[in-house]
């Protein structure tokens, strides 16, 4: 089963639509299960970048495992924010996705550059239309914020 299929299965269990979870996953890790972001403020791991400094209760879990990471993200961060977003913005996928990312995963939304916000909205549009590619990017990807970066190994992610 591919990484996307694994995550999709978890998200279906929690009734979180793809236009919500997939753009968040792409923005957080580029779709790479082995993504790690270490700074003075965080030690985030996996597809949804679970921050071990903020959530040490997950330190003993394999957060690079797509199923484990997606399960934690869905159960503990996304599902409540998704239910609220669907009530607040019943017909607006962009506002729904922004609400879930902002209140479910990334509280420092205001610190994001306008370019990063537009990249996120582009992912939401594509996910809503079912137009996102299945494979994660193969190249390394760095966040625009200079003090933080995500490092991804050069090798292609294998299907789980």
Protein Blocks (a to p, Z undefined) as FASTA:
>chain_A
ZZklmmmmmmmmnopafklmmmmmmmmnnopakbccddfkbccedjkopafklmmmlmmp
cfkbmklmmmmmmmmmmmmmmmmmmmmmmmlmklmmmmmmmmmmmmmlmmpcfklmmmmm
mmmmmmmnopacfbdcfbdcddfblkbccdddfbdcddZZ
